[in-house]
Amino acid sequence: MKKYDLIIIGTGAGLMVLEEALAQGYHCAIIEKNKFGGTCLTKGCIPSKMLVYPADLIRETEEATRIGLDFKSPIINWEKISKRLWKQINYSEKIEKEFSEEKNLDIYKGTAEFVDDAVSYTHLRAHETVLEIVCRLLLEQKKEPSRFDRNVLKR
């Protein structure tokens, strides 16, 4: 069984935590079933905004007539819009490449599931590999557990 200080499931916002853990020399793992960068980068926020922005510009030009500005109807270049969108989505490949070069990081492609009881959550399965989280990151650095830590430890 491989042991880790930190395991990140999915590569969205958790990458910020991962970067700090790697900078401190912790042995880490990522489990990701899709493109790196999470939903926001690859399917959600950013791609949506990249489609909404050109539509907003068209709407602005249509409403400009009320202040005396008239524009021709726009010619929409879907190929250019699509290329710009996919360039941003495919930035996930650069993120994955950079993380794959980290020496204290293992990357598992696929899904994760907890395989022990609901109290400790220290073992995860990624495909057929069972990973163990060494729960020292949080506990070693604090003398007094926070209210959240005490509630988790009571379960």
Secondary structure as GFF3:
##gff-version 3
##sequence-region A 1 155
A	DSSP	beta_strand	2	4	.	.	.	ID=ss1
A	DSSP	beta_strand	6	9	.	.	.	ID=ss2
A	DSSP	alpha_helix	14	23	.	.	.	ID=ss3
A	DSSP	beta_strand	28	32	.	.	.	ID=ss4
A	DSSP	alpha_helix	38	42	.	.	.	ID=ss5
A	DSSP	alpha_helix	45	63	.	.	.	ID=ss6
A	DSSP	three_ten_helix	64	67	.	.	.	ID=ss7
A	DSSP	alpha_helix	78	89	.	.	.	ID=ss8
A	DSSP	alpha_helix	91	100	.	.	.	ID=ss9
A	DSSP	beta_strand	105	109	.	.	.	ID=ss10
A	DSSP	beta_strand	112	114	.	.	.	ID=ss11
A	DSSP	beta_strand	123	126	.	.	.	ID=ss12
A	DSSP	beta_strand	129	133	.	.	.	ID=ss13
A	DSSP	alpha_helix	137	140	.	.	.	ID=ss14
A	DSSP	alpha_helix	147	154	.	.	.	ID=ss15
###
